[in-house]
Amino acid sequence: LIFLKVRPVIVFDGAAPVLKRNTLQARRKIKVTGQTNLTKIAEKLLLHKMRAHILSQQGKGPASGPAPEPGSSFSFSNP
């Protein structure tokens, strides 16, 4: 068409087609779900950091003892 010097004109009139509308809804749902998951993960990380800080203040945390030797077996358990 460009060779024949015809310029295409795109008109955006009316509502979005069904397929596009469904795609936008799916994207919106993924975005909301991701934001919710991000908030939950941030809360868990903050809680873990606060617990570690409290334990280190009480002398029970990892900061109170010596670091494990490199290459030794080390296991971690939740309190």
DOZA-44402 format. One record per atom (N, C-alpha, C, O): residue number from 0; residue in three letters; atom name; x negated, y, z. Coordinates in nm, 3 decimals. Layout:
<gubas>
<guba NUM "ALA" "CA" <X Y Z>>
...
</gubas>
This chain:
<gubas>
<guba 0 "LEU" "N" <-0.081 -0.119 0.000>>
<guba 0 "LEU" "CA" <0.000 0.000 0.000>>
<guba 0 "LEU" "C" <-0.085 0.126 0.000>>
<guba 0 "LEU" "O" <-0.051 0.225 -0.064>>
<guba 1 "ILE" "N" <-0.195 0.123 0.071>>
<guba 1 "ILE" "CA" <-0.283 0.240 0.074>>
<guba 1 "ILE" "C" <-0.340 0.265 -0.065>>
<guba 1 "ILE" "O" <-0.360 0.380 -0.106>>
<guba 2 "PHE" "N" <-0.367 0.158 -0.138>>
<guba 2 "PHE" "CA" <-0.419 0.170 -0.273>>
<guba 2 "PHE" "C" <-0.321 0.246 -0.362>>
<guba 2 "PHE" "O" <-0.361 0.321 -0.451>>
<guba 3 "LEU" "N" <-0.193 0.225 -0.338>>
<guba 3 "LEU" "CA" <-0.089 0.293 -0.417>>
<guba 3 "LEU" "C" <-0.049 0.428 -0.355>>
<guba 3 "LEU" "O" <0.047 0.491 -0.399>>
<guba 4 "LYS" "N" <-0.124 0.470 -0.251>>
<guba 4 "LYS" "CA" <-0.103 0.597 -0.182>>
<guba 4 "LYS" "C" <0.035 0.603 -0.115>>
<guba 4 "LYS" "O" <0.101 0.707 -0.112>>
<guba 5 "VAL" "N" <0.076 0.487 -0.062>>
<guba 5 "VAL" "CA" <0.201 0.481 0.014>>
<guba 5 "VAL" "C" <0.161 0.475 0.162>>
<guba 5 "VAL" "O" <0.084 0.388 0.202>>
<guba 6 "ARG" "N" <0.213 0.567 0.240>>
<guba 6 "ARG" "CA" <0.181 0.571 0.383>>
<guba 6 "ARG" "C" <0.297 0.509 0.461>>
<guba 6 "ARG" "O" <0.411 0.552 0.449>>
<guba 7 "PRO" "N" <0.266 0.408 0.542>>
<guba 7 "PRO" "CA" <0.372 0.349 0.622>>
<guba 7 "PRO" "C" <0.413 0.442 0.736>>
<guba 7 "PRO" "O" <0.329 0.512 0.794>>
<guba 8 "VAL" "N" <0.538 0.443 0.766>>
<guba 8 "VAL" "CA" <0.591 0.524 0.875>>
<guba 8 "VAL" "C" <0.658 0.429 0.973>>
<guba 8 "VAL" "O" <0.741 0.347 0.935>>
<guba 9 "ILE" "N" <0.620 0.441 1.100>>
<guba 9 "ILE" "CA" <0.677 0.356 1.205>>
<guba 9 "ILE" "C" <0.769 0.443 1.289>>
<guba 9 "ILE" "O" <0.729 0.548 1.339>>
<guba 10 "VAL" "N" <0.891 0.399 1.304>>
<guba 10 "VAL" "CA" <0.990 0.474 1.381>>
<guba 10 "VAL" "C" <1.022 0.394 1.507>>
<guba 10 "VAL" "O" <1.065 0.279 1.500>>
<guba 11 "PHE" "N" <1.002 0.457 1.623>>
<guba 11 "PHE" "CA" <1.036 0.396 1.750>>
<guba 11 "PHE" "C" <1.171 0.455 1.793>>
<guba 11 "PHE" "O" <1.177 0.563 1.850>>
<guba 12 "ASP" "N" <1.275 0.383 1.765>>
<guba 12 "ASP" "CA" <1.408 0.431 1.795>>
<guba 12 "ASP" "C" <1.485 0.318 1.864>>
<guba 12 "ASP" "O" <1.486 0.205 1.816>>
<guba 13 "GLY" "N" <1.547 0.348 1.975>>
<guba 13 "GLY" "CA" <1.628 0.250 2.044>>
<guba 13 "GLY" "C" <1.549 0.173 2.149>>
<guba 13 "GLY" "O" <1.435 0.207 2.180>>
<guba 14 "ALA" "N" <1.611 0.073 2.202>>
<guba 14 "ALA" "CA" <1.550 -0.009 2.308>>
<guba 14 "ALA" "C" <1.446 -0.103 2.250>>
<guba 14 "ALA" "O" <1.440 -0.128 2.130>>
<guba 15 "ALA" "N" <1.363 -0.153 2.341>>
<guba 15 "ALA" "CA" <1.259 -0.248 2.301>>
<guba 15 "ALA" "C" <1.323 -0.381 2.260>>
<guba 15 "ALA" "O" <1.426 -0.419 2.315>>
<guba 16 "PRO" "N" <1.263 -0.451 2.165>>
<guba 16 "PRO" "CA" <1.314 -0.582 2.126>>
<guba 16 "PRO" "C" <1.309 -0.680 2.245>>
<guba 16 "PRO" "O" <1.234 -0.659 2.340>>
<guba 17 "VAL" "N" <1.388 -0.784 2.238>>
<guba 17 "VAL" "CA" <1.400 -0.880 2.348>>
<guba 17 "VAL" "C" <1.264 -0.943 2.380>>
<guba 17 "VAL" "O" <1.228 -0.954 2.497>>
<guba 18 "LEU" "N" <1.190 -0.983 2.280>>
<guba 18 "LEU" "CA" <1.061 -1.047 2.303>>
<guba 18 "LEU" "C" <0.966 -0.953 2.377>>
<guba 18 "LEU" "O" <0.898 -0.994 2.470>>
<guba 19 "LYS" "N" <0.962 -0.828 2.335>>
<guba 19 "LYS" "CA" <0.874 -0.731 2.401>>
<guba 19 "LYS" "C" <0.923 -0.705 2.544>>
<guba 19 "LYS" "O" <0.842 -0.695 2.636>>
<guba 20 "ARG" "N" <1.052 -0.696 2.562>>
<guba 20 "ARG" "CA" <1.108 -0.672 2.695>>
<guba 20 "ARG" "C" <1.072 -0.787 2.788>>
<guba 20 "ARG" "O" <1.035 -0.764 2.903>>
<guba 21 "ASN" "N" <1.082 -0.911 2.739>>
<guba 21 "ASN" "CA" <1.044 -1.027 2.820>>
<guba 21 "ASN" "C" <0.896 -1.026 2.853>>
<guba 21 "ASN" "O" <0.856 -1.060 2.965>>
<guba 22 "THR" "N" <0.814 -0.987 2.757>>
<guba 22 "THR" "CA" <0.670 -0.979 2.781>>
<guba 22 "THR" "C" <0.639 -0.875 2.887>>
<guba 22 "THR" "O" <0.556 -0.899 2.975>>
<guba 23 "LEU" "N" <0.703 -0.760 2.879>>
<guba 23 "LEU" "CA" <0.680 -0.655 2.978>>
<guba 23 "LEU" "C" <0.724 -0.699 3.118>>
<guba 23 "LEU" "O" <0.657 -0.668 3.216>>
<guba 24 "GLN" "N" <0.835 -0.770 3.127>>
<guba 24 "GLN" "CA" <0.881 -0.821 3.256>>
<guba 24 "GLN" "C" <0.782 -0.922 3.314>>
<guba 24 "GLN" "O" <0.753 -0.921 3.433>>
<guba 25 "ALA" "N" <0.730 -1.009 3.228>>
<guba 25 "ALA" "CA" <0.632 -1.109 3.274>>
<guba 25 "ALA" "C" <0.505 -1.040 3.322>>
<guba 25 "ALA" "O" <0.450 -1.079 3.425>>
<guba 26 "ARG" "N" <0.459 -0.940 3.251>>
<guba 26 "ARG" "CA" <0.339 -0.866 3.292>>
<guba 26 "ARG" "C" <0.362 -0.794 3.425>>
<guba 26 "ARG" "O" <0.275 -0.793 3.512>>
<guba 27 "ARG" "N" <0.480 -0.735 3.439>>
<guba 27 "ARG" "CA" <0.512 -0.664 3.563>>
<guba 27 "ARG" "C" <0.513 -0.762 3.681>>
<guba 27 "ARG" "O" <0.465 -0.729 3.790>>
<guba 28 "LYS" "N" <0.569 -0.881 3.659>>
<guba 28 "LYS" "CA" <0.575 -0.982 3.765>>
<guba 28 "LYS" "C" <0.434 -1.027 3.804>>
<guba 28 "LYS" "O" <0.404 -1.042 3.923>>
<guba 29 "ILE" "N" <0.348 -1.048 3.706>>
<guba 29 "ILE" "CA" <0.210 -1.087 3.733>>
<guba 29 "ILE" "C" <0.138 -0.978 3.811>>
<guba 29 "ILE" "O" <0.061 -1.007 3.904>>
<guba 30 "LYS" "N" <0.162 -0.853 3.775>>
<guba 30 "LYS" "CA" <0.098 -0.741 3.844>>
<guba 30 "LYS" "C" <0.142 -0.734 3.989>>
<guba 30 "LYS" "O" <0.059 -0.718 4.079>>
<guba 31 "VAL" "N" <0.273 -0.746 4.013>>
<guba 31 "VAL" "CA" <0.324 -0.740 4.151>>
<guba 31 "VAL" "C" <0.270 -0.857 4.233>>
<guba 31 "VAL" "O" <0.230 -0.838 4.348>>
<guba 32 "THR" "N" <0.269 -0.975 4.175>>
<guba 32 "THR" "CA" <0.217 -1.093 4.244>>
<guba 32 "THR" "C" <0.070 -1.074 4.278>>
<guba 32 "THR" "O" <0.026 -1.107 4.388>>
<guba 33 "GLY" "N" <-0.007 -1.022 4.184>>
<guba 33 "GLY" "CA" <-0.149 -0.997 4.208>>
<guba 33 "GLY" "C" <-0.171 -0.895 4.317>>
<guba 33 "GLY" "O" <-0.261 -0.911 4.399>>
<guba 34 "GLN" "N" <-0.090 -0.790 4.319>>
<guba 34 "GLN" "CA" <-0.104 -0.688 4.424>>
<guba 34 "GLN" "C" <-0.068 -0.746 4.560>>
<guba 34 "GLN" "O" <-0.133 -0.714 4.660>>
<guba 35 "THR" "N" <0.034 -0.830 4.565>>
<guba 35 "THR" "CA" <0.072 -0.894 4.691>>
<guba 35 "THR" "C" <-0.039 -0.985 4.740>>
<guba 35 "THR" "O" <-0.074 -0.983 4.858>>
<guba 36 "ASN" "N" <-0.094 -1.065 4.650>>
<guba 36 "ASN" "CA" <-0.204 -1.155 4.688>>
<guba 36 "ASN" "C" <-0.326 -1.075 4.734>>
<guba 36 "ASN" "O" <-0.392 -1.114 4.830>>
<guba 37 "LEU" "N" <-0.355 -0.966 4.667>>
<guba 37 "LEU" "CA" <-0.468 -0.883 4.705>>
<guba 37 "LEU" "C" <-0.449 -0.826 4.845>>
<guba 37 "LEU" "O" <-0.543 -0.823 4.924>>
<guba 38 "THR" "N" <-0.329 -0.782 4.876>>
<guba 38 "THR" "CA" <-0.301 -0.729 5.009>>
<guba 38 "THR" "C" <-0.318 -0.837 5.116>>
<guba 38 "THR" "O" <-0.376 -0.811 5.221>>
<guba 39 "LYS" "N" <-0.267 -0.957 5.089>>
<guba 39 "LYS" "CA" <-0.280 -1.067 5.185>>
<guba 39 "LYS" "C" <-0.426 -1.103 5.207>>
<guba 39 "LYS" "O" <-0.468 -1.126 5.321>>
<guba 40 "ILE" "N" <-0.504 -1.109 5.101>>
<guba 40 "ILE" "CA" <-0.646 -1.143 5.112>>
<guba 40 "ILE" "C" <-0.720 -1.035 5.189>>
<guba 40 "ILE" "O" <-0.806 -1.066 5.272>>
<guba 41 "ALA" "N" <-0.688 -0.908 5.163>>
<guba 41 "ALA" "CA" <-0.753 -0.799 5.235>>
<guba 41 "ALA" "C" <-0.722 -0.806 5.384>>
<guba 41 "ALA" "O" <-0.810 -0.782 5.467>>
<guba 42 "GLU" "N" <-0.598 -0.838 5.418>>
<guba 42 "GLU" "CA" <-0.560 -0.852 5.558>>
<guba 42 "GLU" "C" <-0.636 -0.966 5.624>>
<guba 42 "GLU" "O" <-0.684 -0.952 5.737>>
<guba 43 "LYS" "N" <-0.647 -1.080 5.555>>
<guba 43 "LYS" "CA" <-0.721 -1.194 5.610>>
<guba 43 "LYS" "C" <-0.868 -1.160 5.630>>
<guba 43 "LYS" "O" <-0.927 -1.196 5.733>>
<guba 44 "LEU" "N" <-0.928 -1.092 5.533>>
<guba 44 "LEU" "CA" <-1.069 -1.054 5.547>>
<guba 44 "LEU" "C" <-1.090 -0.959 5.664>>
<guba 44 "LEU" "O" <-1.186 -0.974 5.739>>
<guba 45 "LEU" "N" <-1.001 -0.863 5.680>>
<guba 45 "LEU" "CA" <-1.012 -0.769 5.791>>
<guba 45 "LEU" "C" <-0.996 -0.842 5.923>>
<guba 45 "LEU" "O" <-1.071 -0.816 6.017>>
<guba 46 "LEU" "N" <-0.898 -0.931 5.933>>
<guba 46 "LEU" "CA" <-0.877 -1.008 6.055>>
<guba 46 "LEU" "C" <-1.001 -1.092 6.088>>
<guba 46 "LEU" "O" <-1.043 -1.097 6.203>>
<guba 47 "HIS" "N" <-1.058 -1.158 5.987>>
<guba 47 "HIS" "CA" <-1.178 -1.239 6.008>>
<guba 47 "HIS" "C" <-1.294 -1.151 6.057>>
<guba 47 "HIS" "O" <-1.367 -1.189 6.148>>
<guba 48 "LYS" "N" <-1.310 -1.035 5.996>>
<guba 48 "LYS" "CA" <-1.417 -0.944 6.034>>
<guba 48 "LYS" "C" <-1.397 -0.896 6.178>>
<guba 48 "LYS" "O" <-1.494 -0.886 6.254>>
<guba 49 "MET" "N" <-1.273 -0.866 6.214>>
<guba 49 "MET" "CA" <-1.245 -0.821 6.350>>
<guba 49 "MET" "C" <-1.272 -0.932 6.451>>
<guba 49 "MET" "O" <-1.329 -0.907 6.557>>
<guba 50 "ARG" "N" <-1.231 -1.055 6.418>>
<guba 50 "ARG" "CA" <-1.257 -1.168 6.508>>
<guba 50 "ARG" "C" <-1.408 -1.190 6.526>>
<guba 50 "ARG" "O" <-1.455 -1.211 6.637>>
<guba 51 "ALA" "N" <-1.481 -1.184 6.417>>
<guba 51 "ALA" "CA" <-1.627 -1.202 6.424>>
<guba 51 "ALA" "C" <-1.690 -1.094 6.509>>
<guba 51 "ALA" "O" <-1.782 -1.121 6.586>>
<guba 52 "HIS" "N" <-1.641 -0.972 6.496>>
<guba 52 "HIS" "CA" <-1.695 -0.861 6.576>>
<guba 52 "HIS" "C" <-1.666 -0.882 6.724>>
<guba 52 "HIS" "O" <-1.753 -0.861 6.808>>
<guba 53 "ILE" "N" <-1.542 -0.923 6.756>>
<guba 53 "ILE" "CA" <-1.506 -0.947 6.895>>
<guba 53 "ILE" "C" <-1.589 -1.060 6.953>>
<guba 53 "ILE" "O" <-1.637 -1.051 7.066>>
<guba 54 "LEU" "N" <-1.605 -1.168 6.877>>
<guba 54 "LEU" "CA" <-1.684 -1.281 6.925>>
<guba 54 "LEU" "C" <-1.830 -1.242 6.946>>
<guba 54 "LEU" "O" <-1.894 -1.287 7.041>>
<guba 55 "SER" "N" <-1.882 -1.160 6.858>>
<guba 55 "SER" "CA" <-2.022 -1.119 6.874>>
<guba 55 "SER" "C" <-2.036 -1.028 6.995>>
<guba 55 "SER" "O" <-2.141 -1.028 7.060>>
<guba 56 "GLN" "N" <-1.932 -0.949 7.027>>
<guba 56 "GLN" "CA" <-1.935 -0.864 7.146>>
<guba 56 "GLN" "C" <-1.929 -0.948 7.273>>
<guba 56 "GLN" "O" <-1.986 -0.910 7.375>>
<guba 57 "GLN" "N" <-1.861 -1.062 7.268>>
<guba 57 "GLN" "CA" <-1.848 -1.150 7.383>>
<guba 57 "GLN" "C" <-1.968 -1.244 7.396>>
<guba 57 "GLN" "O" <-1.981 -1.314 7.497>>
<guba 58 "GLY" "N" <-2.053 -1.247 7.297>>
<guba 58 "GLY" "CA" <-2.169 -1.335 7.302>>
<guba 58 "GLY" "C" <-2.141 -1.474 7.251>>
<guba 58 "GLY" "O" <-2.222 -1.564 7.273>>
<guba 59 "LYS" "N" <-2.029 -1.494 7.184>>
<guba 59 "LYS" "CA" <-1.994 -1.627 7.134>>
<guba 59 "LYS" "C" <-2.009 -1.639 6.983>>
<guba 59 "LYS" "O" <-1.993 -1.748 6.928>>
<guba 60 "GLY" "N" <-2.038 -1.531 6.918>>
<guba 60 "GLY" "CA" <-2.040 -1.531 6.773>>
<guba 60 "GLY" "C" <-2.172 -1.575 6.715>>
<guba 60 "GLY" "O" <-2.266 -1.606 6.789>>
<guba 61 "PRO" "N" <-2.180 -1.577 6.584>>
<guba 61 "PRO" "CA" <-2.303 -1.618 6.517>>
<guba 61 "PRO" "C" <-2.419 -1.522 6.543>>
<guba 61 "PRO" "O" <-2.535 -1.560 6.527>>
<guba 62 "ALA" "N" <-2.388 -1.398 6.584>>
<guba 62 "ALA" "CA" <-2.495 -1.302 6.607>>
<guba 62 "ALA" "C" <-2.569 -1.330 6.737>>
<guba 62 "ALA" "O" <-2.680 -1.280 6.756>>
<guba 63 "SER" "N" <-2.510 -1.410 6.828>>
<guba 63 "SER" "CA" <-2.572 -1.433 6.957>>
<guba 63 "SER" "C" <-2.677 -1.544 6.954>>
<guba 63 "SER" "O" <-2.768 -1.543 7.037>>
<guba 64 "GLY" "N" <-2.667 -1.637 6.862>>
<guba 64 "GLY" "CA" <-2.759 -1.750 6.859>>
<guba 64 "GLY" "C" <-2.862 -1.735 6.749>>
<guba 64 "GLY" "O" <-2.852 -1.647 6.663>>
<guba 65 "PRO" "N" <-2.963 -1.822 6.754>>
<guba 65 "PRO" "CA" <-3.065 -1.816 6.647>>
<guba 65 "PRO" "C" <-3.008 -1.865 6.515>>
<guba 65 "PRO" "O" <-2.915 -1.946 6.512>>
<guba 66 "ALA" "N" <-3.063 -1.817 6.408>>
<guba 66 "ALA" "CA" <-3.021 -1.858 6.275>>
<guba 66 "ALA" "C" <-3.067 -2.000 6.248>>
<guba 66 "ALA" "O" <-3.174 -2.040 6.295>>
<guba 67 "PRO" "N" <-2.988 -2.078 6.174>>
<guba 67 "PRO" "CA" <-3.030 -2.215 6.143>>
<guba 67 "PRO" "C" <-3.152 -2.215 6.051>>
<guba 67 "PRO" "O" <-3.172 -2.124 5.971>>
<guba 68 "GLU" "N" <-3.231 -2.319 6.065>>
<guba 68 "GLU" "CA" <-3.351 -2.333 5.983>>
<guba 68 "GLU" "C" <-3.311 -2.358 5.837>>
<guba 68 "GLU" "O" <-3.214 -2.428 5.812>>
<guba 69 "PRO" "N" <-3.385 -2.302 5.743>>
<guba 69 "PRO" "CA" <-3.356 -2.330 5.602>>
<guba 69 "PRO" "C" <-3.371 -2.478 5.573>>
<guba 69 "PRO" "O" <-3.470 -2.540 5.614>>
<guba 70 "GLY" "N" <-3.276 -2.535 5.504>>
<guba 70 "GLY" "CA" <-3.280 -2.676 5.467>>
<guba 70 "GLY" "C" <-3.216 -2.767 5.568>>
<guba 70 "GLY" "O" <-3.196 -2.885 5.540>>
<guba 71 "SER" "N" <-3.182 -2.715 5.687>>
<guba 71 "SER" "CA" <-3.119 -2.801 5.787>>
<guba 71 "SER" "C" <-2.970 -2.811 5.758>>
<guba 71 "SER" "O" <-2.913 -2.725 5.690>>
<guba 72 "SER" "N" <-2.907 -2.916 5.810>>
<guba 72 "SER" "CA" <-2.764 -2.932 5.789>>
<guba 72 "SER" "C" <-2.692 -2.837 5.884>>
<guba 72 "SER" "O" <-2.723 -2.831 6.004>>
<guba 73 "PHE" "N" <-2.600 -2.764 5.831>>
<guba 73 "PHE" "CA" <-2.527 -2.666 5.911>>
<guba 73 "PHE" "C" <-2.380 -2.681 5.881>>
<guba 73 "PHE" "O" <-2.339 -2.680 5.765>>
<guba 74 "SER" "N" <-2.300 -2.695 5.985>>
<guba 74 "SER" "CA" <-2.155 -2.705 5.965>>
<guba 74 "SER" "C" <-2.089 -2.589 6.036>>
<guba 74 "SER" "O" <-2.136 -2.543 6.140>>
<guba 75 "PHE" "N" <-1.983 -2.543 5.980>>
<guba 75 "PHE" "CA" <-1.908 -2.432 6.034>>
<guba 75 "PHE" "C" <-1.768 -2.477 6.066>>
<guba 75 "PHE" "O" <-1.704 -2.543 5.983>>
<guba 76 "SER" "N" <-1.720 -2.443 6.185>>
<guba 76 "SER" "CA" <-1.582 -2.475 6.221>>
<guba 76 "SER" "C" <-1.514 -2.350 6.271>>
<guba 76 "SER" "O" <-1.575 -2.265 6.335>>
<guba 77 "ASN" "N" <-1.386 -2.339 6.241>>
<guba 77 "ASN" "CA" <-1.307 -2.226 6.287>>
<guba 77 "ASN" "C" <-1.277 -2.241 6.436>>
<guba 77 "ASN" "O" <-1.260 -2.353 6.483>>
<guba 78 "PRO" "N" <-1.270 -2.130 6.510>>
<guba 78 "PRO" "CA" <-1.240 -2.139 6.654>>
<guba 78 "PRO" "C" <-1.097 -2.178 6.679>>
<guba 78 "PRO" "O" <-1.056 -2.190 6.794>>
</gubas>
